[in-house]
């Protein structure tokens, strides 16, 4: 595998057929995102079935991410679908209004009047329209337009600086978790979490819903709220990874703050042995254009250089005109950026304290492989944890997770610089090591005579028990 950075692609009307999805997988998609903000439960079940079929026909294991909608902090509908606000216009956000007009509009989020005060800035439609709160009268928020423009049905609302009290998990989200577990989604992305408790609740609900299928998904926290920033570490500790969700986050903290926050979040995720996804408007112009802008190319490349596990598409592949070309372009950008990835392995280990045997073996394998110049690092793994730990460090040696677990293969599809192969279980160490060599040779990963580093746990088959490492010359056993 030449590309380390993974691609998460959202599917929708533009990619909702088997042929297109297969072409996207061949172009480089590793994870398919199902956006639960749109569609009904059966729509997602059907799409998940299609993803599994497409992956099987392409000979790949593709992860599925169920992205929960979260609280609907939106305005309602207008009589004529849209209005135009000019700077200085008075406008009322009215929780009791059923159908909006030029003077007022309703609210899907009925608690908004209790969350705001005079002087607050409300940003609508991803910050394109800015309203200043003049006063709150009962269920009415009286505002004056600071930055006007066209305002249409159901646009989102953010309060600059955050502070909205809407819970991260709604009743709809709880039902959607059940739907996602019915097809064993590998990842569940939680929208607008404010703290560790939100993530812990989502994990508990997911594990309960997945119990009949003996399935536990990995949990991704979408960092979208200003109040999540001071609590990043506790949110990371309660999650398996984070998504740098730059759209709503930028509206709450300001566009200028996002690039530095992105770098900080990716660095924290890697240091915490968690995955990081960089998302929102990465290839936005490719919704309508066949090639990205130079700025978009730089954006994707910088995320790669920051060390993100994955870059993500949204409308580009869900509803855009060029879903396949978007994936192809994104893959090429990642490849080019990775050529200049700095190896910081020795520096990473200078002040590291090893507290677990399995982590010590993982880091020992990295250090050995780097200094011996081996062809590959191979983790014989049940859970995938060893491969995840090794993938947190920039190393110029490809990582391979060989596992009997299909679920582990799918989850590892998101890990940076990790490729997976299925390896049947055996309690005999020598049989497994020989089978691992055969798999790597069959997939043209290594040639006879190449040196590889292999890690595993003894006795074979235990979960979380990596305790052995061996330097192997392929074909000499």
TISE-504220 format. One record per residue (C-alpha): y negated, x, z; residue number from 1; residue in three letters. Coordinates in pm, 1 decimal, always signed. Each point is the difference from the previous one (the first is absolute). Layout:
N
SITE         c2         c1         c3   resi   resn
SITE          Y          X          Z    NUM    ALA
...
This chain:
477
SITE         c2         c1         c3   resi   resn
SITE       +0.0       +0.0       +0.0      1    UNK
SITE     -328.0     +157.9     -108.7      2    UNK
SITE     -242.9     -252.8     +154.5      3    UNK
SITE      -29.8       +3.2     +378.9      4    UNK
SITE     -256.2     -277.8      +47.0      5    UNK
SITE     +143.3     -349.0      -24.1      6    UNK
SITE     -146.1     -302.4     -179.5      7    UNK
SITE      -20.7     -347.0     +154.3      8    UNK
SITE      -60.2     -267.9     -262.5      9    UNK
SITE      -95.4     -362.2      +63.9     10    UNK
SITE     +171.2     -246.3     -229.9     11    UNK
SITE     -146.6     -329.4     -115.7     12    UNK
SITE      -50.0     -200.5     -319.0     13    UNK
SITE      -44.9     +314.0     -212.8     14    UNK
SITE     +325.3     +157.0     +118.4     15    UNK
SITE     +211.7     -299.4      +95.9     16    UNK
SITE     +278.1      +51.5     -251.5     17    UNK
SITE     +305.8     +222.5       +4.0     18    UNK
SITE      -83.9     +201.8     -311.4     19    UNK
SITE     -350.8      +92.9     +117.9     20    UNK
SITE     +119.4      +84.7     +348.6     21    UNK
SITE     +272.5     +227.9     -136.5     22    UNK
SITE     -256.5     +181.9     -212.2     23    UNK
SITE     -221.5      +40.8     +307.4     24    UNK
SITE     +291.5     +145.9     +197.0     25    UNK
SITE      +76.1     +243.8     -280.5     26    UNK
SITE     -372.3      +88.9       -5.6     27    UNK
SITE      +15.1      +97.4     +366.5     28    UNK
SITE      -11.7     -294.5     +243.1     29    UNK
SITE     +176.6      +75.1     +329.7     30    UNK
SITE     -101.9     -302.0     +210.6     31    UNK
SITE      -78.0     -355.4     -110.7     32    UNK
SITE     -257.5     -191.5     +202.2     33    UNK
SITE      +26.2     -377.4      +30.2     34    UNK
SITE     -339.9     -141.4      +93.5     35    UNK
SITE      +56.5     -299.3     +227.8     36    UNK
SITE     -362.3     -107.0      -41.1     37    UNK
SITE     +110.9     -160.1     -325.9     38    UNK
SITE     +297.9     -216.2      -88.4     39    UNK
SITE     +258.5     -200.3     +189.5     40    UNK
SITE     +305.7     +117.9     +189.3     41    UNK
SITE     +234.4      -61.2     -292.2     42    UNK
SITE     -227.9     +201.6     -229.5     43    UNK
SITE      +43.8     +305.4     +221.9     44    UNK
SITE     +373.6      -53.3      +32.5     45    UNK
SITE      +31.7      -17.5     -378.5     46    UNK
SITE     -211.2     +312.2      -46.9     47    UNK
SITE     +202.0     +190.8     +257.9     48    UNK
SITE     +319.5      -95.8     -182.3     49    UNK
SITE     -154.9     +123.3     -324.0     50    UNK
SITE     -101.9     +331.1     +161.4     51    UNK
SITE     +355.0      +60.5     +122.7     52    UNK
SITE     +137.7      -80.5     -345.2     53    UNK
SITE     -250.5     +222.4     -177.1     54    UNK
SITE      +66.7     +287.8     +240.1     55    UNK
SITE     +375.2      -32.3      -49.9     56    UNK
SITE      -35.2       -2.3     -377.9     57    UNK
SITE     -225.9     +307.5      +18.7     58    UNK
SITE     +241.6     +179.8     +232.8     59    UNK
SITE     -261.5      +36.1     +275.9     60    UNK
SITE      -46.0     -120.9     +354.8     61    UNK
SITE     -343.3     -160.6      +19.3     62    UNK
SITE     -156.7     -108.4     +328.8     63    UNK
SITE     -155.7     -344.5      +41.5     64    UNK
SITE     -313.0      -40.1     +210.7     65    UNK
SITE      -94.1     -347.1     +124.7     66    UNK
SITE     -376.6       +1.3      +52.1     67    UNK
SITE     -102.8     -277.2     +237.7     68    UNK
SITE     -316.9     -196.5      -68.4     69    UNK
SITE     -141.8      +13.5     +349.9     70    UNK
SITE     -283.7     -225.3     +119.7     71    UNK
SITE     -190.3     -186.3     -272.8     72    UNK
SITE     -357.0     +101.2      +82.0     73    UNK
SITE     -144.2     -174.1     -303.0     74    UNK
SITE     -252.7     -257.9     -108.1     75    UNK
SITE     +121.5     -333.9     -138.8     76    UNK
SITE      -51.5     -152.2     -344.3     77    UNK
SITE     -312.0     -113.9     -186.5     78    UNK
SITE      -58.5     -327.6     -184.6     79    UNK
SITE      -46.4     +192.7     -324.6     80    UNK
SITE     +222.7     +298.6      +86.6     81    UNK
SITE     -292.5     +241.2      +39.3     82    UNK
SITE     -369.5      +41.2      +80.8     83    UNK
SITE     -257.9     +274.9      -41.3     84    UNK
SITE     -194.0     +131.8     +299.7     85    UNK
SITE     -329.5     +182.5      -42.3     86    UNK
SITE     -144.9     +245.7     +249.6     87    UNK
SITE     -180.5     -194.0     +271.4     88    UNK
SITE     +193.2     -325.8      -51.6     89    UNK
SITE      +96.3     -193.9     +311.9     90    UNK
SITE     +371.3      -75.4      +20.9     91    UNK
SITE     +223.8     -164.7     +259.5     92    UNK
SITE     +361.0      +83.7      +77.6     93    UNK
SITE     +124.1     -330.1     +142.1     94    UNK
SITE     +341.5      -28.8     +163.6     95    UNK
SITE      -16.1     -381.3      -40.8     96    UNK
SITE      -95.0       -3.2     -369.0     97    UNK
SITE     +274.5     -117.0     -238.2     98    UNK
SITE     -151.2      +82.7     -338.8     99    UNK
SITE     -283.6     +247.2      -44.8    100    UNK
SITE     -325.1      -10.8     -199.9    101    UNK
SITE     -312.4     +210.7      -43.6    102    UNK
SITE      -98.1      -45.1     +365.9    103    UNK
SITE     +328.1      +44.8     +188.4    104    UNK
SITE     +373.0      +65.7      -24.0    105    UNK
SITE     +299.9      -60.2     +224.3    106    UNK
SITE     +214.9     +256.6     +181.9    107    UNK
SITE     +375.0      +53.4       +0.1    108    UNK
SITE      -52.0     +206.1     +315.2    109    UNK
SITE     -137.2     -267.9     +233.8    110    UNK
SITE      -64.4     +238.4     +289.0    111    UNK
SITE     -264.0     +201.9     -187.2    112    UNK
SITE     -300.4     -174.0     +168.7    113    UNK
SITE     +131.4     +120.9     +337.7    114    UNK
SITE      +38.4     +359.3     -124.4    115    UNK
SITE     -351.2      +65.9     -129.9    116    UNK
SITE     -352.8      +19.5     +139.2    117    UNK
SITE     -357.8      +28.1     -125.8    118    UNK
SITE      -55.9     +316.0     -200.6    119    UNK
SITE     +363.2      +50.4     -104.9    120    UNK
SITE      +65.9      +94.5     -361.2    121    UNK
SITE     +269.1     -204.0     -176.0    122    UNK
SITE     +143.9     +150.9     -315.8    123    UNK
SITE     +160.2     -232.3     -253.4    124    UNK
SITE     +205.9      +73.8     -310.9    125    UNK
SITE      +85.8     +360.8     +100.9    126    UNK
SITE     -358.4      +68.5     +103.6    127    UNK
SITE     -165.3     -101.7     -326.2    128    UNK
SITE     -194.3     -273.0     +184.0    129    UNK
SITE     -168.6      +68.3     +334.2    130    UNK
SITE     -124.3     -274.2     +233.7    131    UNK
SITE     -204.3      +54.7     +317.5    132    UNK
SITE      +71.6     -240.6     +286.1    133    UNK
SITE     -321.2     -173.3     +114.6    134    UNK
SITE     +156.1     -233.1     +257.1    135    UNK
SITE     +318.2     -186.0      +90.8    136    UNK
SITE      -24.0     -374.9      +56.3    137    UNK
SITE     +329.9     -154.8     +107.6    138    UNK
SITE     +245.1      +58.3     -285.2    139    UNK
SITE     -275.5     +109.3     -238.4    140    UNK
SITE     -102.1     +360.3      -68.3    141    UNK
SITE     -351.0       +5.5     -146.1    142    UNK
SITE      -60.1     +306.8     -213.2    143    UNK
SITE     -247.8     +151.5     -242.3    144    UNK
SITE     +120.2     +181.2     -310.6    145    UNK
SITE      -67.4     +374.3      +10.4    146    UNK
SITE     +196.3      +88.1     -315.0    147    UNK
SITE      +71.5     -289.0     -231.6    148    UNK
SITE     +227.2      -66.8     -295.2    149    UNK
SITE     +265.7     -239.2     -118.5    150    UNK
SITE     +215.5     -149.6     +274.5    151    UNK
SITE     +315.9     -187.4      -92.4    152    UNK
SITE     +283.1     -179.8     +178.5    153    UNK
SITE     +198.7     +156.7     +284.6    154    UNK
SITE     -173.5     +337.8      +12.5    155    UNK
SITE      +65.4     +216.1     +302.9    156    UNK
SITE     -239.1      +57.4     +290.1    157    UNK
SITE      -41.6     +315.2     +206.8    158    UNK
SITE     -235.3      +71.9     +287.5    159    UNK
SITE     -154.9     +342.8      -30.6    160    UNK
SITE     +133.3     +207.2     +286.5    161    UNK
SITE     +299.0     -230.1      +53.3    162    UNK
SITE      +48.9     -217.9     +304.7    163    UNK
SITE     +158.6     -315.0     -144.1    164    UNK
SITE     +255.0     -142.6     +240.5    165    UNK
SITE     +252.8     -131.8     -254.4    166    UNK
SITE     +355.2      +99.0     +101.0    167    UNK
SITE     +183.5     +240.3     -231.9    168    UNK
SITE     +303.4     -228.1      -26.1    169    UNK
SITE      -47.7     -361.3     -105.8    170    UNK
SITE     +253.3     -281.5      -10.0    171    UNK
SITE      +35.6      +60.7     -372.9    172    UNK
SITE      +70.2     +369.5      +61.8    173    UNK
SITE     +278.2      -88.9     +241.8    174    UNK
SITE     +165.2     -220.6     -261.0    175    UNK
SITE      -53.1     +266.3     -265.2    176    UNK
SITE     +177.7     +255.7     +220.0    177    UNK
SITE     +305.3     -227.6       -1.3    178    UNK
SITE      -20.2      -21.9     -378.1    179    UNK
SITE      -31.2     +379.0      -31.6    180    UNK
SITE     +300.6      +55.8     +221.9    181    UNK
SITE     +208.4     -245.7     -204.2    182    UNK
SITE       -4.8     +257.6     -281.0    183    UNK
SITE      -10.9     +298.5     +236.6    184    UNK
SITE     -342.2     +138.7      -85.5    185    UNK
SITE       +1.8     +370.1      +82.4    186    UNK
SITE     -361.5       +6.1     +119.9    187    UNK
SITE     -225.5     -263.8     +156.7    188    UNK
SITE     -373.8      +68.9      -31.0    189    UNK
SITE     -209.9     -167.4     +269.5    190    UNK
SITE     -356.7      -93.9      -96.5    191    UNK
SITE     -295.5      +49.9     +236.5    192    UNK
SITE     +180.7     +136.0     +309.9    193    UNK
SITE     -245.7      +84.0     +276.3    194    UNK
SITE     +230.3     +178.3     +242.9    195    UNK
SITE     +357.1     +104.6      +76.6    196    UNK
SITE      +85.0     -345.4     +136.6    197    UNK
SITE      -50.9     -157.9     -342.8    198    UNK
SITE     +249.6     +243.4     -151.9    199    UNK
SITE     +248.7      -35.8     +283.3    200    UNK
SITE       -3.2     -378.8      -38.8    201    UNK
SITE      +49.8      +27.0     -376.5    202    UNK
SITE     +291.9     +238.9      +51.2    203    UNK
SITE     +163.1     -227.5     +255.0    204    UNK
SITE      -31.9     -303.4     -227.9    205    UNK
SITE     +135.5     +199.4     -295.6    206    UNK
SITE     +296.8     +132.9     +195.4    207    UNK
SITE      +87.1     -348.1     +126.1    208    UNK
SITE      -26.3     -147.4     -350.7    209    UNK
SITE     +204.0     +289.2     -141.2    210    UNK
SITE     +274.7      -18.7     +262.4    211    UNK
SITE     +228.0     -237.9     -199.2    212    UNK
SITE       -7.2     +257.0     -282.4    213    UNK
SITE      +37.7     +302.8     +231.3    214    UNK
SITE     -332.5     +120.0     -137.1    215    UNK
SITE     -304.0     +161.3     +162.0    216    UNK
SITE     -296.8      +69.3     -230.1    217    UNK
SITE     -251.6     +277.1      +40.2    218    UNK
SITE     -347.9     -114.0     +103.1    219    UNK
SITE     -321.5     +100.1     -177.1    220    UNK
SITE     -337.9      -57.0     +167.0    221    UNK
SITE     -277.8      -75.8     -247.4    222    UNK
SITE     -313.3     +159.9     +141.3    223    UNK
SITE     -270.4     -249.3      -99.7    224    UNK
SITE     -199.3      -69.8     +315.7    225    UNK
SITE     -272.5     +212.7     +155.4    226    UNK
SITE     +147.7      -53.1     +346.4    227    UNK
SITE     +330.7     +153.8     -114.6    228    UNK
SITE     -162.4     +341.1      -54.9    229    UNK
SITE      -37.0     +102.8     +369.0    230    UNK
SITE     +359.9     -116.0      +59.4    231    UNK
SITE     +159.3     +173.8     -297.8    232    UNK
SITE     +239.5     +209.4     +205.2    233    UNK
SITE     +139.1     -292.4     +199.4    234    UNK
SITE      +35.6     -203.0     -320.0    235    UNK
SITE     +182.3     +292.9     -163.1    236    UNK
SITE     +229.3      +33.4     +300.9    237    UNK
SITE      +94.9     -368.8      -33.7    238    UNK
SITE      +52.3      +19.9     -378.1    239    UNK
SITE     +208.9     +188.7     -253.6    240    UNK
SITE     -301.5      +68.0     -216.2    241    UNK
SITE     -350.2     -105.1      -95.0    242    UNK
SITE     -176.4     -121.8     -310.6    243    UNK
SITE     -353.3     +122.7      -57.1    244    UNK
SITE     -119.5     -342.8     -118.1    245    UNK
SITE     -335.5     +107.8     -130.0    246    UNK
SITE     -131.2     -339.2     -113.2    247    UNK
SITE      -54.2     -193.4     +322.2    248    UNK
SITE      -36.9     +323.8     +195.8    249    UNK
SITE     -291.0     +111.5     -217.9    250    UNK
SITE     -171.9     -334.3      +46.7    251    UNK
SITE      +22.8      +27.6     +378.5    252    UNK
SITE      -84.7     +369.4      +48.1    253    UNK
SITE     -202.0      +68.9     -316.5    254    UNK
SITE     +110.1     +158.2     -326.4    255    UNK
SITE     -129.1     +345.5      +92.9    256    UNK
SITE     +222.3      +23.7     +309.0    257    UNK
SITE     +327.2      -68.4     -181.3    258    UNK
SITE      +79.7     +335.9     -170.9    259    UNK
SITE      -12.6     +194.7     +326.2    260    UNK
SITE     +195.5     -274.0     +178.4    261    UNK
SITE     +263.0      +14.5     -273.8    262    UNK
SITE      +50.6     +372.1      +53.5    263    UNK
SITE      +12.7      -45.2     +376.4    264    UNK
SITE     +252.5     -284.6      -16.7    265    UNK
SITE     +234.0     +185.4     -235.7    266    UNK
SITE      -15.1     +311.2     +217.0    267    UNK
SITE      +72.3     -202.7     +314.1    268    UNK
SITE     +290.8     -180.0     -164.1    269    UNK
SITE     +163.5     +325.1     -108.5    270    UNK
SITE      -50.3     +154.1     +343.8    271    UNK
SITE     +164.4     -307.9     +155.6    272    UNK
SITE     +298.8      +12.3     -239.8    273    UNK
SITE     -110.9     -326.9     -161.8    274    UNK
SITE      -56.6      -87.9     -365.6    275    UNK
SITE     -338.9      -63.3     -160.8    276    UNK
SITE      -90.4     -215.2     -300.5    277    UNK
SITE     -341.0      +19.8     -167.5    278    UNK
SITE     -103.8     -330.9     -156.6    279    UNK
SITE     -272.4     -211.4     -161.8    280    UNK
SITE     -180.3      +46.2     -330.6    281    UNK
SITE     +174.6     +328.4      -79.4    282    UNK
SITE      +24.0      -83.8     -371.9    283    UNK
SITE     -220.9     -308.9       -0.4    284    UNK
SITE     -139.8      +46.4     -349.4    285    UNK
SITE     +352.9      -12.7     -142.8    286    UNK
SITE       +7.9     -372.1      +68.8    287    UNK
SITE     -178.3      -25.8     -335.3    288    UNK
SITE       +1.9     +355.8     -142.7    289    UNK
SITE     +293.3     +205.1     -127.4    290    UNK
SITE     -125.0     +322.0     +163.2    291    UNK
SITE     -146.1      +68.7     +345.9    292    UNK
SITE     -350.8     +125.1      +69.7    293    UNK
SITE      -54.3     +362.9      +98.5    294    UNK
SITE      -98.5     -117.2     +347.2    295    UNK
SITE     +331.7     -186.9      +37.8    296    UNK
SITE     +193.2     +307.7     -108.4    297    UNK
SITE     -181.0     +202.1     +266.8    298    UNK
SITE      +61.4     -272.2     +258.9    299    UNK
SITE     +376.5       -0.7      -53.0    300    UNK
SITE      +12.9     +380.3      -14.6    301    UNK
SITE     -194.2      +36.7     +324.3    302    UNK
SITE     +235.2     -239.2     +179.2    303    UNK
SITE     +289.7     +217.5     -118.3    304    UNK
SITE     -174.8     +315.3     +121.1    305    UNK
SITE      -65.3     -174.0     +334.0    306    UNK
SITE     +378.4      -28.7      +36.3    307    UNK
SITE      +49.2     -374.1      -43.8    308    UNK
SITE     +359.5     -114.1      -39.7    309    UNK
SITE      -91.1     -256.5     -261.5    310    UNK
SITE     -280.7     -135.9     -212.4    311    UNK
SITE       -8.9     -373.0      -67.1    312    UNK
SITE      -99.8     -237.1     -275.8    313    UNK
SITE     -113.9     -357.9      +61.0    314    UNK
SITE     -145.7     -216.7     -275.9    315    UNK
SITE      +50.3     +284.8     -248.5    316    UNK
SITE     +372.3      -77.3      -21.2    317    UNK
SITE       -0.3     -354.7     +140.2    318    UNK
SITE     -240.7     -164.2     -242.6    319    UNK
SITE     -144.3     +276.8     -217.8    320    UNK
SITE      +46.7      +52.7     -371.6    321    UNK
SITE     +166.0     +342.5      +33.3    322    UNK
SITE     +252.2       +5.8     +286.9    323    UNK
SITE     +233.4     +257.2     -157.6    324    UNK
SITE     -281.0     +226.9     -117.0    325    UNK
SITE     -149.2      -12.2     +349.8    326    UNK
SITE     +321.3     +130.5     +155.4    327    UNK
SITE      +36.9     +266.7     -268.7    328    UNK
SITE     -357.4     +120.4      +52.5    329    UNK
SITE      +34.9       +0.0     +377.6    330    UNK
SITE     +324.0     +198.2      -19.2    331    UNK
SITE     -157.8     +263.6     -224.0    332    UNK
SITE     -299.9      +37.6     +230.3    333    UNK
SITE     +229.9      +49.5     +300.0    334    UNK
SITE     +199.6     +266.0     -183.6    335    UNK
SITE     -309.5     +195.1      -95.6    336    UNK
SITE     -149.6      -18.2     +349.8    337    UNK
SITE     +324.2     +114.2     +161.6    338    UNK
SITE      -12.2     +326.5     -197.0    339    UNK
SITE     -288.9     +101.3     +224.4    340    UNK
SITE     +148.1     -122.0     +328.3    341    UNK
SITE      -42.8     +269.5     +262.1    342    UNK
SITE     +310.1      +97.6     +198.4    343    UNK
SITE      -99.8       +5.3     +367.5    344    UNK
SITE     +346.5      +21.8     +150.3    345    UNK
SITE      -50.4     +316.3     +205.2    346    UNK
SITE     -331.4     -129.2     +137.2    347    UNK
SITE     +158.9     -336.8      +84.2    348    UNK
SITE     +257.1     +168.4     +223.3    349    UNK
SITE     -233.4     +233.7     +191.2    350    UNK
SITE      -74.8     -235.4     +288.3    351    UNK
SITE     +294.2     -237.4      -31.7    352    UNK
SITE     +223.2      -77.1     +295.9    353    UNK
SITE     +356.5     -105.5      -79.4    354    UNK
SITE     +134.5     -259.4     +244.2    355    UNK
SITE     +299.6     -142.6     -188.8    356    UNK
SITE     +301.3     +165.4     -156.5    357    UNK
SITE      -14.6     -207.1     -320.8    358    UNK
SITE     -368.7      +74.4      -54.3    359    UNK
SITE      +57.8     +368.3      +73.4    360    UNK
SITE     +273.8      +11.5     -264.9    361    UNK
SITE     -224.9     -178.3     -250.2    362    UNK
SITE     -284.4     +245.4      +51.2    363    UNK
SITE     +240.4     +293.2       +2.2    364    UNK
SITE     +127.8     -110.4     -339.4    365    UNK
SITE     -353.9      -12.1     -138.6    366    UNK
SITE      -86.0     +344.3     +131.2    367    UNK
SITE     +323.7     +153.1     -128.8    368    UNK
SITE      -25.2     -164.4     -341.6    369    UNK
SITE     -360.6     +111.4      -46.0    370    UNK
SITE      +60.9     +363.9      +86.5    371    UNK
SITE     +334.2      +31.7     -181.6    372    UNK
SITE     -127.8     -174.1     -311.0    373    UNK
SITE     +293.4     -240.7      -26.0    374    UNK
SITE      +38.8     -258.3     -277.2    375    UNK
SITE      +13.4     -310.0     +225.0    376    UNK
SITE      +18.1     -129.4     +354.0    377    UNK
SITE     +273.7     -259.5      +51.5    378    UNK
SITE       +8.6     -235.0     +298.3    379    UNK
SITE     +331.7     -176.5      +53.8    380    UNK
SITE     -140.4     -296.5     +188.6    381    UNK
SITE      +82.4     -348.0     +122.4    382    UNK
SITE     -346.1     -117.4     +102.9    383    UNK
SITE     -217.0     +221.1     -221.7    384    UNK
SITE     -196.6     +133.7     +298.2    385    UNK
SITE      +74.8     +365.6      -76.1    386    UNK
SITE     -128.9      -37.4     -355.6    387    UNK
SITE     -311.5     -180.6     +129.7    388    UNK
SITE      -80.8     +277.4     +249.1    389    UNK
SITE      +39.6     +267.8     -265.1    390    UNK
SITE     -215.5     -193.7     -245.6    391    UNK
SITE     -296.6      +10.0     +241.9    392    UNK
SITE      -61.5     +363.1      -99.1    393    UNK
SITE     -119.4     +134.5     -333.0    394    UNK
SITE     +280.1     +219.1     -127.7    395    UNK
SITE      +75.0     +126.4     -348.3    396    UNK
SITE     +370.1      -90.3      +23.9    397    UNK
SITE     +123.7     -349.1      -99.3    398    UNK
SITE     +164.7     -210.6     +270.5    399    UNK
SITE     +312.2     -207.4      -59.4    400    UNK
SITE     +132.4     -265.4     +237.1    401    UNK
SITE     +369.7      -67.3      -57.1    402    UNK
SITE     +117.5     -308.4     +185.1    403    UNK
SITE     +269.4     -266.5       -5.5    404    UNK
SITE     -265.6     -260.2      +89.1    405    UNK
SITE     -171.6     -186.3     -284.3    406    UNK
SITE     -261.8     -126.4     +248.1    407    UNK
SITE      -86.2     +359.7      +89.7    408    UNK
SITE      -27.0      +90.2     -368.6    409    UNK
SITE     -247.0     -280.1      -56.2    410    UNK
SITE     -214.9      +83.1     +301.4    411    UNK
SITE       -8.4     +367.4      -95.3    412    UNK
SITE     -133.7      -99.4     -342.6    413    UNK
SITE     -343.9       +7.7     +165.2    414    UNK
SITE      +31.2     +345.6     +158.6    415    UNK
SITE     -197.1     +273.1     -171.3    416    UNK
SITE     +209.2     +265.3     -178.8    417    UNK
SITE     +331.0     -170.7      +86.5    418    UNK
SITE     +258.5     -111.8     -253.9    419    UNK
SITE     +312.3     -182.0     +111.8    420    UNK
SITE     +358.0      -20.6     -121.2    421    UNK
SITE     +288.4     -205.6     +129.7    422    UNK
SITE     +273.7     +203.1     +166.2    423    UNK
SITE     +313.0     -182.2     +124.1    424    UNK
SITE      +80.4      +39.3     +367.8    425    UNK
SITE     +269.9     +236.0     +122.3    426    UNK
SITE      +74.9     +136.4     +345.3    427    UNK
SITE     +111.8     +330.6     -154.2    428    UNK
SITE     -289.6     +245.0      -15.1    429    UNK
SITE     +141.3     +214.2     -280.2    430    UNK
SITE      +72.6     -306.5     -213.4    431    UNK
SITE     -359.8     -118.6      +44.3    432    UNK
SITE     -152.0     +341.1      -76.4    433    UNK
SITE     +209.4      +31.4     -314.4    434    UNK
SITE      -93.4     -354.2     -107.2    435    UNK
SITE     -369.2      +81.5      +56.8    436    UNK
SITE      +24.0     +300.7     -232.6    437    UNK
SITE     +169.3     -216.6     -262.5    438    UNK
SITE     -276.2     -264.1      +15.2    439    UNK
SITE     -272.7     +262.1      -40.7    440    UNK
SITE     +181.2     +162.9     -292.3    441    UNK
SITE      +60.4     -334.8     -171.4    442    UNK
SITE     -370.5      -84.4      +20.2    443    UNK
SITE     -105.3     +344.2     -129.1    444    UNK
SITE     -184.6      +75.6     +321.8    445    UNK
SITE     +175.7     +335.0      +44.4    446    UNK
SITE     +219.3     +238.3     -196.9    447    UNK
SITE     +299.0     +194.2     +120.6    448    UNK
SITE     -116.3     +305.3     +188.5    449    UNK
SITE     -321.7     -163.5     +126.4    450    UNK
SITE      -70.8      +23.2     +370.0    451    UNK
SITE      -71.4     -317.0     +200.4    452    UNK
SITE      -58.6      -82.9     +365.8    453    UNK
SITE     +205.2     -291.1     +137.3    454    UNK
SITE      -48.4     -185.8     +329.7    455    UNK
SITE     +235.8     -253.3     +161.4    456    UNK
SITE     +115.9     -139.9     +331.0    457    UNK
SITE     +333.7      +59.7     +168.8    458    UNK
SITE     +208.4     -196.0      +51.9    459    UNK
SITE      -60.7     -139.3     -349.0    460    UNK
SITE     -133.4     -354.2      -23.2    461    UNK
SITE     -213.9      -18.9     +313.0    462    UNK
SITE     -355.8     -130.8      -30.4    463    UNK
SITE     -283.0     +228.3     +112.3    464    UNK
SITE     +228.3     +292.1      +73.4    465    UNK
SITE      -93.7     +280.5     -240.1    466    UNK
SITE     +109.7     +315.5     +180.8    467    UNK
SITE     +125.5     +241.4     -266.2    468    UNK
SITE     -139.0     +200.6     -290.4    469    UNK
SITE     +170.8     +213.7     -261.8    470    UNK
SITE     -116.4     +218.7     -286.4    471    UNK
SITE     +231.5      -70.2     -293.5    472    UNK
SITE      +55.1     +175.8     -331.3    473    UNK
SITE      +90.7     -282.9     -238.2    474    UNK
SITE     +345.9      +25.3     -147.3    475    UNK
SITE     +133.1     +270.7     +233.1    476    UNK
SITE     +202.2     -229.0     +227.4    477    UNK
